Amino acid sequence: MISRTDLRGRTPDVRELRDLLPRAEFDVEAALATVRPICEDVEHRGAAALRDLGERFDGVRPGRLRVPAELLERALTALEPEVRAALEESIRRARLVHEDQRRTDTTTQVVPGGTVTERWVPVDRVGLYVPGGVAVYPSSVVMNVVPAQIAGVGSLAVTSPPQRDNTEEFAGCPHPTILAACALLGVDEVYAVGGAQAIAMFAHGAREEGPDGSPQAGAVVCEPVTLVTGPGNIYVAAAKRLLKGLIGIDAEAGPTEITILADDSADPELVAADLISQAEHDTLAAAVLVTDSEQLTDAVLEALERRVSATKHTERIRAALGGSQSAIVLVDDLEQGLRVVDAYAAEHLEIQTRDAAEVAARVRNAGAIFVGPHAPVSLGDYAAGSNHVLPTGGCACHSSGLSVQSFLRGIHVVDYTADALAQVAHHVVTLAQAEDLPAHGEAVTARFDDRLPE
C-alpha cells in the first residue's frame, strides 16, 4: 500500500534528507518542449488556435471562448442550495482572513527633509487559472479571486478548461459550478480555455481572425494580463516557466502533498483518512507520514487498507499511496521528525502529536500547518479561511502561499529637500567613487554647482 523509509539511528544533513525523502517526479523542464509550440501557436493565431487546442486536448471545441454573462447567472441559479451555501461560507471566511492581510503605506523620516514612503499598489490585471481535469475546483475560484479583490486588482479574468460532459445549455463551457462560483464573486470575465494554451492566452492576449485571415486586425477576445496565478498540471507549470517575464507568476505548482508528523498519541484512523484525502487528488499526489511510533505505523497501514477499499476513487488513491512520492518515514523521536518535515517543506503539514501547538510553533518550512486532530487539510481546502494555493515540491522553504501580498507591489517613493541631500552628498560621492561610477557622484554635485556642499 505504501512504502517505509527508516531513518532511525541516522543523522543525515538537510541535503541528504532531501535525497532520501519521497518526492513526485515532476520534470517541468522536460515539458517545455511540449508547451513551447502550443504557446507560439496561441501567440500567432490567437482565438483560432485556442479553439483548435481546446478540441485537441479537452475534446471540446468551444464556440465562444468567453462565457456569456447570462450563462454565469444561469449556473448560479441552477446551483444546488447546499453547494451555494457552502461556497458562500467559504467566501465569507476567506474574506475575513485576507482582509487582515491588507497593507498600509508607511513613511519613514530618515532625516529632517528626507523621507522614504513604501506605497503598496495592486497589479493592473490578473489572470486566474482554475483546474478542471480529474476534478472540479470551485474552491480554487474562491482562493484566487478573494485575495485579488481585497488587494484592489482592477481587472480580473478567470479561465478553466471546457468540459465535454456538460449539458447542452453549458456546452463548450467550464463546469457550471465553476461558473456559479465566479458569479457569486462578481467575476464576469470567464474563459473556456485550459492547459498551457490558457497561460499563453493570458500572456499574449487573443484576437479573432481579421478580414485578411490574421488575428492582428481581428476583434479582441482577451486582453493580456500582468500576473497569472492558480495551480494546474505540469503543462500549466511549464507554460508559466516559459512565459515568466512576459507575465508575473505565483508559482510553478506541482502535485499536491500532505505530510503528517505524528506520535503514538495520534488516532490512526484520522491519520489514514487524511493521507487518503490528499491522495484522492491525483496519482502523483504525495502522502507522507513521519512518526517515531511503530505501533502507530502498523495501525495506520491497517486503516489505510480498509479505508482505501471503501472509498470512491480507490484506484487513483492506491496509485498515489503506492508511488515513489509517498511513504511512512520512521524517526527516532520528534526532534528528528521536526528536522525531517523542515527538510521536506511540505505544501500541507499536519501536526498530530502531544502538545501539537508547541510542536507546530517550531516548524520552519511548510506551506500551511494544521494543528491537532480537528484541523484536517480538507478544512483548509475549503473553509478554514486560509488559502489553499500553496508552494509544492519543497518550495515552502523559500516561498509562501497565495495571499493579498501576491497581488501587490511595494514602490519606494523617495522625497528629499536640498538640505537633506546636502547632508549626505559626500557619502554618495564617496561610494560612487569606490564603485568607479563617478557619474553617479556627479549627478549629486551637479545640484550644488558641481561642488560638494560645505
Phi, psi and chi 1 to 4 in degrees:
 res  aa     phi    psi   chi1   chi2   chi3   chi4
   1 MET       -  -47.8  174.5   67.1   73.9      -
   2 ILE  -153.8  139.9 -171.8  169.4      -      -
   3 SER   -79.9  167.0   65.4      -      -      -
   4 ARG  -118.3  141.8  -62.6 -166.3 -162.5 -162.2
   5 THR  -123.2  119.9  -61.2      -      -      -
   6 ASP  -103.8  111.1 -164.6  -20.7      -      -
   7 LEU  -103.8    7.2  -62.4 -179.7      -      -
   8 ARG   -65.8  138.2  -69.4  174.3  -63.9 -177.6
   9 GLY    78.5    8.0      -      -      -      -
  10 ARG  -121.2  152.4  -55.6  168.9   64.9  177.9
  11 THR  -130.2   63.4   54.1      -      -      -
  12 PRO   -68.9  148.1   23.0  -31.5      -      -
  13 ASP   -80.6 -179.2   60.3   23.8      -      -
  14 VAL   -59.9  -43.4  172.3      -      -      -
  15 ARG   -63.5  -43.7  174.8  173.6  -70.6 -174.1
  16 GLU   -64.2  -40.4  -69.4  171.9  -45.2      -
  17 LEU   -60.5  -43.2  -84.0  174.7      -      -
  18 ARG   -63.7  -31.0  -71.9  174.9  178.8  166.3
  19 ASP   -75.0  -32.9  -70.3  -21.9      -      -
  20 LEU   -81.1  -30.1  -70.7  167.6      -      -
  21 LEU   -78.6  149.3  -66.2  172.0      -      -
  22 PRO   -69.9  146.5   26.2  -34.0      -      -
  23 ARG  -155.4  140.0 -172.1   78.0   74.7 -178.0
  24 ALA   -66.0  141.6      -      -      -      -
  25 GLU   -75.6  121.1  -67.4 -176.6   11.6      -
  26 PHE  -147.9   82.5 -166.1   73.6      -      -
  27 ASP   -91.7   87.1 -168.1  -12.7      -      -
  28 VAL   -63.1  -37.1  175.3      -      -      -
  29 GLU   -59.7  -41.5 -165.3   67.1   28.0      -
  30 ALA   -65.4  -32.4      -      -      -      -
  31 ALA   -74.4  -14.6      -      -      -      -
  32 LEU   -59.3  -37.1  -74.0  174.0      -      -
  33 ALA   -63.2  -30.6      -      -      -      -
  34 THR   -77.4  -41.7  -59.6      -      -      -
  35 VAL   -83.5  -21.8  -55.1      -      -      -
  36 ARG   -57.3  -52.1 -169.5 -179.0  -59.3  -84.4
  37 PRO   -64.7  -29.6   17.5  -28.6      -      -
  38 ILE   -64.1  -48.4  -66.7  170.7      -      -
  39 CYS   -65.7  -38.0  -65.9      -      -      -
  40 GLU   -66.7  -37.1  -70.4  173.6  -10.3      -
  41 ASP   -62.5  -44.3 -167.7   20.9      -      -
  42 VAL   -64.1  -41.4  173.4      -      -      -
  43 GLU   -59.2  -41.5  178.9 -176.7    7.8      -
  44 HIS   -90.7  -31.2  -65.1  127.7      -      -
  45 ARG  -113.1   -6.4  -65.5 -159.8  -59.2  124.2
  46 GLY    60.6 -131.0      -      -      -      -
  47 ALA   -60.7  -35.6      -      -      -      -
  48 ALA   -61.4  -41.0      -      -      -      -
  49 ALA   -65.9  -39.4      -      -      -      -
  50 LEU   -62.6  -39.6  -67.6  171.3      -      -
  51 ARG   -67.0  -44.1  -69.7 -169.3 -179.5   91.2
  52 ASP   -62.1  -42.4  -69.8  -14.5      -      -
  53 LEU   -71.2  -34.1  -68.4  162.8      -      -
  54 GLY   -61.8  -42.6      -      -      -      -
  55 GLU   -65.8  -38.9 -174.6  171.6   22.3      -
  56 ARG   -70.0  -45.3  174.9 -178.9  166.3 -168.7
  57 PHE   -98.2  -30.7  -67.9  115.5      -      -
  58 ASP  -106.3   -6.1  -60.4  -51.1      -      -
  59 GLY    71.1   17.3      -      -      -      -
  60 VAL  -137.5  132.6 -178.7      -      -      -
  61 ARG  -103.5  101.0 -173.5  175.3 -174.9   83.7
  62 PRO   -67.7  127.0   21.6  -28.3      -      -
  63 GLY   -70.7  -40.4      -      -      -      -
  64 ARG  -120.0  118.9  -65.4  167.2  -65.4 -169.5
  65 LEU   -69.9  -39.3  -66.0  169.0      -      -
  66 ARG   -90.8  129.3 -179.8  166.6  175.9  174.3
  67 VAL   -74.3  127.2  179.0      -      -      -
  68 PRO   -60.3  144.9  -21.9   32.7      -      -
  69 ALA   -58.5  -34.9      -      -      -      -
  70 GLU   -66.5  -28.6   60.4  -92.7   22.5      -
  71 LEU   -71.7  -32.8  -77.5 -174.2      -      -
  72 LEU   -61.9  -45.0  -60.5  176.2      -      -
  73 GLU   -67.7  -37.6  -71.1  -55.2  -40.1      -
  74 ARG   -64.1  -40.5  -87.5 -170.4 -121.3  162.3
  75 ALA   -62.7  -39.4      -      -      -      -
  76 LEU   -67.6  -40.7 -178.2   55.3      -      -
  77 THR   -62.7  -36.9  -60.2      -      -      -
  78 ALA   -84.1   -6.6      -      -      -      -
  79 LEU   -66.0  136.4 -170.6   63.9      -      -
  80 GLU   -58.5  135.6  -67.4  179.6   15.4      -
  81 PRO   -54.8  -38.5  -26.9   35.1      -      -
  82 GLU   -67.4  -37.3  -74.1 -170.5   -2.7      -
  83 VAL   -68.3  -41.1  176.7      -      -      -
  84 ARG   -60.9  -45.3  176.7  168.4 -177.6  158.9
  85 ALA   -61.6  -39.9      -      -      -      -
  86 ALA   -66.4  -41.5      -      -      -      -
  87 LEU   -65.6  -41.2  -80.2  172.2      -      -
  88 GLU   -62.9  -38.6  -72.7  173.6  -20.6      -
  89 GLU   -69.4  -38.6 -177.7   62.7   11.5      -
  90 SER   -60.8  -43.0  176.6      -      -      -
  91 ILE   -63.5  -44.3  -67.8  166.1      -      -
  92 ARG   -60.4  -45.8 -173.5 -172.9   73.5   81.1
  93 ARG   -69.3  -39.7  -67.9  178.9  178.8 -138.9
  94 ALA   -62.6  -39.0      -      -      -      -
  95 ARG   -66.6  -38.8  -77.9 -178.4  173.7  149.9
  96 LEU   -57.3  -48.3  -79.4  173.1      -      -
  97 VAL   -69.1  -46.2  171.7      -      -      -
  98 HIS   -74.9  -25.3  -69.7   81.9      -      -
  99 GLU   -59.1  -35.6  -76.6  -80.3   -2.2      -
 100 ASP   -75.2   -4.0  -80.6  -13.6      -      -
 101 GLN   -93.6    0.8  -63.7  172.8   -2.1      -
 102 ARG   -56.2  142.3  -74.2 -179.9 -177.7  -87.8
 103 ARG   -99.6  149.3  -66.1  -67.3 -173.6  116.7
 104 THR  -118.9  144.4   56.5      -      -      -
 105 ASP   -64.4  142.4  -64.7   -5.2      -      -
 106 THR  -128.8  127.5  -56.4      -      -      -
 107 THR  -111.3  127.0  -62.8      -      -      -
 108 THR  -112.9  125.1  -58.0      -      -      -
 109 GLN   -85.9  108.7 -179.9  174.6  -67.3      -
 110 VAL   -76.0  -45.4 -177.6      -      -      -
 111 VAL  -145.1  164.3  -67.0      -      -      -
 112 PRO   -55.7  124.0  -27.8   36.1      -      -
 113 GLY    88.1   -1.5      -      -      -      -
 114 GLY  -129.3  116.0      -      -      -      -
 115 THR  -129.9  152.9   64.1      -      -      -
 116 VAL  -126.2  123.5  175.5      -      -      -
 117 THR  -109.2  131.2  -61.7      -      -      -
 118 GLU   -97.1  114.4 -174.1  164.8   43.7      -
 119 ARG  -106.8  130.4 -174.7  157.4   57.4   91.9
 120 TRP   -98.9  121.4  -66.8   98.6      -      -
 121 VAL  -126.4  128.3 -178.9      -      -      -
 122 PRO   -70.9  151.9   25.0  -32.3      -      -
 123 VAL   -64.2  156.1  -63.9      -      -      -
 124 ASP   -73.3  -43.0  -64.7  -33.3      -      -
 125 ARG  -148.0  135.7  176.4  165.4  161.6   78.5
 126 VAL  -126.4  138.3  174.5      -      -      -
 127 GLY  -105.3  124.2      -      -      -      -
 128 LEU  -109.3  119.7  -51.5  172.3      -      -
 129 TYR   -96.5  129.4 -173.4   84.2      -      -
 130 VAL  -120.1  117.4  177.6      -      -      -
 131 PRO   -62.2  160.0  -14.9   26.9      -      -
 132 GLY  -159.9   37.2      -      -      -      -
 133 GLY   -94.5  -93.7      -      -      -      -
 134 VAL   -64.0  -35.6  173.9      -      -      -
 135 ALA  -135.8  171.4      -      -      -      -
 136 VAL  -111.2  135.0  176.6      -      -      -
 137 TYR  -126.0   70.5  -64.6  101.7      -      -
 138 PRO   -61.2  -26.1   21.3  -32.4      -      -
 139 SER   -62.5  -31.1   57.1      -      -      -
 140 SER   -70.8  -27.7  -77.4      -      -      -
 141 VAL   -60.8  -47.6  179.2      -      -      -
 142 VAL   -59.5  -48.0  176.5      -      -      -
 143 MET   -67.8  -28.5  -60.5  -61.7  170.7      -
 144 ASN   -85.3  -43.3  -80.6  -86.6      -      -
 145 VAL   -74.1  -44.1  170.1      -      -      -
 146 VAL   -57.6  -52.8  166.6      -      -      -
 147 PRO   -65.8  -31.6   19.5  -30.6      -      -
 148 ALA   -66.1  -42.6      -      -      -      -
 149 GLN   -64.7  -42.6  -72.0  178.0  -28.5      -
 150 ILE   -66.9  -33.0  -69.7  171.6      -      -
 151 ALA   -67.4  -20.0      -      -      -      -
 152 GLY    94.8   19.0      -      -      -      -
 153 VAL   -60.4  128.6  175.1      -      -      -
 154 GLY   -81.0  -25.1      -      -      -      -
 155 SER  -135.6  117.0  178.2      -      -      -
 156 LEU  -120.6  132.4  -66.3  176.4      -      -
 157 ALA  -127.6  135.9      -      -      -      -
 158 VAL  -112.0  139.4  170.0      -      -      -
 159 THR  -133.3  146.2 -166.8      -      -      -
 160 SER  -154.4  149.3 -169.7      -      -      -
 161 PRO   -62.6  144.2  -19.9   30.7      -      -
 162 PRO   -66.8  146.8   25.4  -32.8      -      -
 163 GLN  -107.3  128.4  -59.2  -65.0  -55.6      -
 164 ARG   -73.2  -19.9   71.0  176.7   73.3 -171.8
 165 ASP   -96.0    8.4  -63.3  -31.9      -      -
 166 ASN   -63.6  156.2  -80.8   -2.2      -      -
 167 THR   -67.6  167.9   62.0      -      -      -
 168 GLU   -58.6  -35.4 -175.0  176.2  -12.2      -
 169 GLU   -59.7  -35.5 -177.8  179.5   15.3      -
 170 PHE  -112.1   25.9  -63.7  103.5      -      -
 171 ALA   -58.8  135.0      -      -      -      -
 172 GLY    77.0    8.9      -      -      -      -
 173 CYS  -108.9  165.2  -69.7      -      -      -
 174 PRO   -61.5  171.2  -22.8   34.0      -      -
 175 HIS   -57.2  138.5 -165.5  -78.2      -      -
 176 PRO   -56.1  -30.3  -26.2   34.2      -      -
 177 THR   -67.7  -33.6  -48.2      -      -      -
 178 ILE   -63.3  -45.9  -61.1  -68.9      -      -
 179 LEU   -61.8  -41.8  -56.0 -176.4      -      -
 180 ALA   -63.7  -41.1      -      -      -      -
 181 ALA   -62.4  -40.0      -      -      -      -
 182 CYS   -62.1  -43.6  -70.3      -      -      -
 183 ALA   -63.2  -40.9      -      -      -      -
 184 LEU   -58.5  -35.5  -91.1  177.3      -      -
 185 LEU   -91.0   -1.0  -72.9  156.5      -      -
 186 GLY    78.2   20.4      -      -      -      -
 187 VAL   -93.5  119.2  176.4      -      -      -
 188 ASP  -112.1    1.3   61.7    4.3      -      -
 189 GLU  -106.1   98.5 -173.0  178.8   -8.6      -
 190 VAL  -131.9  136.1 -177.1      -      -      -
 191 TYR  -120.4  147.5  -64.4   91.8      -      -
 192 ALA   -97.0   67.7      -      -      -      -
 193 VAL  -139.5  133.1 -177.1      -      -      -
 194 GLY  -126.3  178.3      -      -      -      -
 195 GLY    67.7 -162.2      -      -      -      -
 196 ALA   -58.6  -33.0      -      -      -      -
 197 GLN   -64.6  -28.4   61.2  -92.0   29.3      -
 198 ALA   -67.9  -41.9      -      -      -      -
 199 ILE   -65.4  -38.9  -50.9  -55.1      -      -
 200 ALA   -64.9  -38.9      -      -      -      -
 201 MET   -60.7  -44.3  175.5 -173.2   73.3      -
 202 PHE   -66.0  -36.4  -80.2  150.7      -      -
 203 ALA   -73.0  -44.0      -      -      -      -
 204 HIS  -101.2  -15.5  -61.9  -66.4      -      -
 205 GLY    76.2  175.3      -      -      -      -
 206 ALA  -150.8  140.1      -      -      -      -
 207 ARG  -126.3  157.0  -69.0  174.7  176.5  -94.6
 208 GLU   -74.4  164.8  -62.6  -72.9    3.4      -
 209 GLU   -66.3  137.9  -69.3 -177.2  -11.4      -
 210 GLY   -85.1 -176.6      -      -      -      -
 211 PRO   -58.1  -29.0  -23.2   33.1      -      -
 212 ASP   -88.9    5.8   61.1   -6.8      -      -
 213 GLY    87.6   -5.0      -      -      -      -
 214 SER  -103.4  155.1   71.7      -      -      -
 215 PRO   -80.0   -8.1   27.0  -32.1      -      -
 216 GLN   -60.7  -35.0  -78.8   71.3   32.0      -
 217 ALA  -105.4    6.3      -      -      -      -
 218 GLY   -83.6  171.7      -      -      -      -
 219 ALA   -67.9  142.8      -      -      -      -
 220 VAL   -72.3  127.8  172.9      -      -      -
 221 VAL   -96.1  -45.1  174.1      -      -      -
 222 CYS  -143.9  127.0  177.8      -      -      -
 223 GLU   -77.5  150.1  -66.0  -77.7    2.4      -
 224 PRO   -61.7  156.3  -17.3   28.8      -      -
 225 VAL  -112.6  170.7  -54.0      -      -      -
 226 THR   -93.9  -35.7  -51.2      -      -      -
 227 LEU  -140.2  140.1  171.4   70.2      -      -
 228 VAL  -118.7  130.4  173.0      -      -      -
 229 THR  -129.2  164.4   71.1      -      -      -
 230 GLY   114.8  144.5      -      -      -      -
 231 PRO   -79.6  164.1   30.2  -33.7      -      -
 232 GLY  -168.6 -171.4      -      -      -      -
 233 ASN   -80.0 -172.1   62.8   18.9      -      -
 234 ILE   -64.1  -28.6 -167.9  168.1      -      -
 235 TYR   -76.1  -33.5  -58.1  108.3      -      -
 236 VAL   -64.7  -44.5  169.6      -      -      -
 237 ALA   -61.8  -41.3      -      -      -      -
 238 ALA   -66.7  -39.5      -      -      -      -
 239 ALA   -64.8  -38.1      -      -      -      -
 240 LYS   -60.6  -44.0  -76.9 -177.4  172.0 -177.9
 241 ARG   -63.2  -43.3  178.6  177.2  -65.0 -173.5
 242 LEU   -63.1  -39.3  178.9   67.0      -      -
 243 LEU   -99.8   -0.5  -63.4  166.2      -      -
 244 LYS   -59.9  131.2 -175.7  169.4   61.6  175.6
 245 GLY   112.7  -50.4      -      -      -      -
 246 LEU   -70.2  -36.7 -177.5   59.4      -      -
 247 ILE  -127.3  156.4   50.5  170.8      -      -
 248 GLY   -83.1  153.6      -      -      -      -
 249 ILE  -132.7  156.9   66.3  169.7      -      -
 250 ASP   -80.4  -48.2   54.8  -15.8      -      -
 251 ALA  -172.3  165.0      -      -      -      -
 252 GLU   -98.3   85.8  -63.0  174.5    9.7      -
 253 ALA   -68.9  132.5      -      -      -      -
 254 GLY  -103.6 -167.3      -      -      -      -
 255 PRO   -60.1  149.3  -21.8   32.2      -      -
 256 THR   -67.0  155.3 -168.9      -      -      -
 257 GLU  -138.9  142.6  -55.3  159.9  -14.8      -
 258 ILE  -131.0  133.5 -178.7  173.2      -      -
 259 THR  -121.3  136.2  -63.9      -      -      -
 260 ILE  -119.5  121.6  -58.2  175.1      -      -
 261 LEU   -96.9  116.0  177.5   60.8      -      -
 262 ALA  -138.3  149.1      -      -      -      -
 263 ASP  -115.6 -168.9   60.1   17.1      -      -
 264 ASP   -72.3   -3.0   61.4    1.8      -      -
 265 SER   -84.2  -11.6   69.9      -      -      -
 266 ALA   -72.4  149.7      -      -      -      -
 267 ASP   -85.1  115.2 -176.7  -26.3      -      -
 268 PRO   -60.9  -29.5   18.9  -30.3      -      -
 269 GLU   -65.8  -41.2  -65.8  -65.3  -30.4      -
 270 LEU   -69.5  -41.5  -60.3 -176.0      -      -
 271 VAL   -59.5  -47.3  171.8      -      -      -
 272 ALA   -63.0  -44.3      -      -      -      -
 273 ALA   -60.2  -38.1      -      -      -      -
 274 ASP   -74.7  -37.4  -66.8   -7.4      -      -
 275 LEU   -61.0  -43.1  -67.6  171.4      -      -
 276 ILE   -65.1  -37.6  -70.2  168.5      -      -
 277 SER   -60.4  -36.3   72.8      -      -      -
 278 GLN   -84.8  -32.6  -68.7  -54.9  -63.8      -
 279 ALA   -62.6  -22.6      -      -      -      -
 280 GLU   -65.2  -23.0 -176.7  177.2   41.3      -
 281 HIS   -63.1  -44.6  -85.7  -74.0      -      -
 282 ASP  -166.7  153.4 -172.8  -81.7      -      -
 283 THR   -66.7  -18.3   57.2      -      -      -
 284 LEU   -93.6   -3.0  -69.8  177.1      -      -
 285 ALA   -59.9  141.4      -      -      -      -
 286 ALA  -103.6  131.5      -      -      -      -
 287 ALA  -128.3  116.2      -      -      -      -
 288 VAL  -129.1  125.9  178.5      -      -      -
 289 LEU  -108.0  126.3  168.3   61.9      -      -
 290 VAL  -112.2  119.3  179.2      -      -      -
 291 THR  -150.6  154.9 -177.2      -      -      -
 292 ASP  -104.2   12.0   59.9   -6.7      -      -
 293 SER  -116.8  114.5  171.5      -      -      -
 294 GLU   -69.0  -33.9  -77.6 -155.8   56.1      -
 295 GLN   -61.8  -44.1 -177.6  178.9    0.0      -
 296 LEU   -63.9  -41.5  177.8   68.7      -      -
 297 THR   -56.0  -49.5  -62.6      -      -      -
 298 ASP   -62.7  -40.9  -66.9  -20.8      -      -
 299 ALA   -68.4  -37.6      -      -      -      -
 300 VAL   -66.3  -41.7  167.2      -      -      -
 301 LEU   -60.2  -41.6  -73.5  170.0      -      -
 302 GLU   -65.4  -41.9 -171.9  -82.2  -32.7      -
 303 ALA   -67.8  -37.0      -      -      -      -
 304 LEU   -60.8  -47.6  -76.8  173.8      -      -
 305 GLU   -58.5  -44.3 -167.4   62.7   54.0      -
 306 ARG   -70.2  -43.5  179.6  166.9   26.6   81.2
 307 ARG   -74.4  -38.2  -74.1  179.2  169.6  -86.0
 308 VAL   -63.0  -40.4  169.9      -      -      -
 309 SER   -65.5  -25.9  -61.1      -      -      -
 310 ALA   -94.4  -10.5      -      -      -      -
 311 THR   -94.8  174.6 -164.5      -      -      -
 312 LYS   -72.0  -52.9 -179.4  177.8 -179.8 -179.7
 313 HIS   -95.2   56.2  -58.7  -66.1      -      -
 314 THR   -56.3  -48.8  -60.4      -      -      -
 315 GLU   -64.8  -43.7  -69.4 -174.3   11.1      -
 316 ARG   -61.6  -43.9 -173.3 -167.5  -52.0  165.4
 317 ILE   -67.5  -43.1  -66.2  166.8      -      -
 318 ARG   -60.0  -41.3  -78.9 -168.1 -176.1  -81.9
 319 ALA   -63.3  -40.9      -      -      -      -
 320 ALA   -68.1  -46.1      -      -      -      -
 321 LEU   -68.0  -32.6  -67.0  176.2      -      -
 322 GLY   -86.5   -4.0      -      -      -      -
 323 GLY   -76.7  167.7      -      -      -      -
 324 SER   -67.3  -13.4   60.5      -      -      -
 325 GLN   -85.1   -7.2   71.8  -86.5   18.1      -
 326 SER  -118.8  147.8  -61.7      -      -      -
 327 ALA  -170.4  160.5      -      -      -      -
 328 ILE  -101.2  121.9  -64.7  175.9      -      -
 329 VAL  -106.4  116.7  179.8      -      -      -
 330 LEU   -91.5  131.2  -73.8  160.5      -      -
 331 VAL  -126.7  165.9  -66.8      -      -      -
 332 ASP   -69.5  -41.1  -70.8  -46.0      -      -
 333 ASP  -161.8 -179.7   49.5   34.1      -      -
 334 LEU   -66.8  -29.6  -79.4 -179.2      -      -
 335 GLU   -60.3  -47.7  -70.3  -60.0  -40.4      -
 336 GLN   -66.6  -36.0 -172.2 -176.9   24.1      -
 337 GLY   -60.1  -40.5      -      -      -      -
 338 LEU   -64.6  -39.4  -79.3  164.8      -      -
 339 ARG   -63.5  -38.0  -69.8 -164.6  -63.6  -86.2
 340 VAL   -66.3  -48.5  167.9      -      -      -
 341 VAL   -69.1  -30.9  -61.6      -      -      -
 342 ASP   -68.8  -37.1  -89.3  -21.4      -      -
 343 ALA   -68.7  -36.0      -      -      -      -
 344 TYR   -74.3  -36.4 -172.8   79.4      -      -
 345 ALA    53.5   64.2      -      -      -      -
 346 ALA   -71.9  153.4      -      -      -      -
 347 GLU   -59.5  -51.4  177.2 -171.6   20.4      -
 348 HIS  -121.1  129.2  -50.8   97.1      -      -
 349 LEU  -125.7  120.2  172.3   63.0      -      -
 350 GLU   -99.1  139.9  -71.2 -172.5    1.0      -
 351 ILE  -112.1  108.7  -53.5  -64.6      -      -
 352 GLN  -121.0   76.9  -63.6 -161.4   30.9      -
 353 THR  -137.5  172.3   64.9      -      -      -
 354 ARG   -63.1  147.0  -64.9  178.9 -176.0   83.7
 355 ASP    51.3   49.3  -56.8  -42.7      -      -
 356 ALA   -59.0  -37.8      -      -      -      -
 357 ALA   -64.9  -39.9      -      -      -      -
 358 GLU   -66.9  -40.9 -174.3  -85.4  -30.3      -
 359 VAL   -65.3  -43.7  173.2      -      -      -
 360 ALA   -60.7  -35.4      -      -      -      -
 361 ALA   -65.9  -18.4      -      -      -      -
 362 ARG   -92.2   -6.8  -62.4  172.1   60.3 -165.2
 363 VAL   -74.6  135.1  173.3      -      -      -
 364 ARG  -103.0  -31.1  -59.3  -76.2  -61.4  169.1
 365 ASN  -127.5  109.2  -58.9  -31.7      -      -
 366 ALA  -169.0  148.7      -      -      -      -
 367 GLY   -69.5  -45.9      -      -      -      -
 368 ALA  -149.6  145.8      -      -      -      -
 369 ILE  -116.0  133.1  -57.1  172.1      -      -
 370 PHE  -116.0  118.6  -60.8   81.5      -      -
 371 VAL  -101.9  120.4 -177.9      -      -      -
 372 GLY    83.9  178.4      -      -      -      -
 373 PRO   -74.7  -10.7   26.6  -34.6      -      -
 374 HIS  -110.2   18.7  -53.8  -61.4      -      -
 375 ALA  -129.0   68.2      -      -      -      -
 376 PRO   -69.8  158.0   27.2  -34.6      -      -
 377 VAL   -57.7  -36.4  167.0      -      -      -
 378 SER   -61.7  -26.0   50.9      -      -      -
 379 LEU   -62.1  -45.8  172.9   65.5      -      -
 380 GLY   -67.4  -30.0      -      -      -      -
 381 ASP   -61.0  -32.3  -75.4  -17.3      -      -
 382 TYR  -123.3  -45.3  -60.8  116.4      -      -
 383 ALA  -146.7   18.1      -      -      -      -
 384 ALA   -74.9  -25.6      -      -      -      -
 385 GLY   103.7  -18.4      -      -      -      -
 386 SER   -75.9  171.6   57.1      -      -      -
 387 ASN   -98.8  138.7 -157.3  -67.5      -      -
 388 HIS   -99.2    3.4   78.3 -160.1      -      -
 389 VAL   -88.3  102.1 -178.2      -      -      -
 390 LEU  -130.0  157.2  -60.0  166.9      -      -
 391 PRO   -69.0  141.1   23.3  -31.9      -      -
 392 THR  -121.8  177.7   61.5      -      -      -
 393 GLY    63.3   26.7      -      -      -      -
 394 GLY    86.1    0.0      -      -      -      -
 395 CYS   -72.0   -9.9  -68.0      -      -      -
 396 ALA   -67.4   -9.9      -      -      -      -
 397 CYS   -77.0  -12.3   65.6      -      -      -
 398 HIS  -138.6   -6.3   56.3   71.3      -      -
 399 SER  -128.5  159.8  -62.1      -      -      -
 400 SER  -112.1  167.6  -55.4      -      -      -
 401 GLY   -75.3  174.1      -      -      -      -
 402 LEU   -65.0  139.6 -157.1   66.0      -      -
 403 SER  -156.0  179.3   69.4      -      -      -
 404 VAL   -57.2  -38.6  170.9      -      -      -
 405 GLN   -57.5  -31.2  174.2   65.5   35.4      -
 406 SER   -59.9  -24.5  -54.8      -      -      -
 407 PHE  -105.4    8.6  -59.7   94.6      -      -
 408 LEU  -116.1  153.8  -63.5  172.9      -      -
 409 ARG  -124.7  134.7  -63.3  157.8  -64.6  137.4
 410 GLY   -89.8  122.1      -      -      -      -
 411 ILE  -113.4  124.5  -59.8  174.7      -      -
 412 HIS   -84.3  127.2  -81.4 -177.0      -      -
 413 VAL  -110.1  113.7 -179.1      -      -      -
 414 VAL  -101.2  124.1  179.8      -      -      -
 415 ASP  -133.8  106.1 -172.0  -11.7      -      -
 416 TYR  -124.0  139.7  -91.1   56.1      -      -
 417 THR   -82.3  171.2   63.4      -      -      -
 418 ALA   -60.2  -42.8      -      -      -      -
 419 ASP   -64.7  -40.4  -73.1  -15.4      -      -
 420 ALA   -66.1  -39.1      -      -      -      -
 421 LEU   -66.0  -40.9  175.9   60.6      -      -
 422 ALA   -58.6  -37.9      -      -      -      -
 423 GLN   -60.1  -33.3  -76.1 -175.6   27.6      -
 424 VAL  -110.7    1.1   77.1      -      -      -
 425 ALA   -56.4  -44.5      -      -      -      -
 426 HIS   -64.6  -32.4   66.8  -72.5      -      -
 427 HIS   -68.2  -41.2  -69.5  -51.2      -      -
 428 VAL   -62.3  -46.7  175.8      -      -      -
 429 VAL   -63.4  -41.6  171.0      -      -      -
 430 THR   -60.9  -46.1  -62.5      -      -      -
 431 LEU   -68.1  -36.2  -70.0  171.2      -      -
 432 ALA   -62.9  -41.7      -      -      -      -
 433 GLN   -68.0  -37.6  -69.2  170.5  -16.7      -
 434 ALA   -63.2  -29.9      -      -      -      -
 435 GLU   -95.0    6.5  -66.3 -173.7   -9.4      -
 436 ASP    55.7   45.0 -167.0   24.8      -      -
 437 LEU  -127.6   66.9  -63.6  171.2      -      -
 438 PRO   -60.6  -30.1   21.8  -33.5      -      -
 439 ALA   -64.4  -25.6      -      -      -      -
 440 HIS   -62.1  -45.4  -80.0   57.5      -      -
 441 GLY   -67.5  -37.4      -      -      -      -
 442 GLU   -65.3  -28.1  -69.9  158.1   12.0      -
 443 ALA   -64.5  -24.2      -      -      -      -
 444 VAL   -85.5  -50.1  171.4      -      -      -
 445 THR   -66.0  -25.5   58.2      -      -      -
 446 ALA   -59.5  -24.6      -      -      -      -
 447 ARG   -81.6   -5.5  -71.9  163.9  164.9   76.9
 448 PHE  -129.0   42.9  -57.1   99.7      -      -
 449 ASP    55.2   40.7  -61.7  -35.7      -      -
 450 ASP    60.2   24.3  -71.5  -42.3      -      -
 451 ARG  -126.9  148.8  -64.6  173.8  -59.1  169.8
 452 LEU   -69.3  137.7  -78.8  173.7      -      -
 453 PRO   -62.4  151.0   21.5  -31.0      -      -
 454 GLU   -66.4      -  -62.7  -64.7  -29.7      -
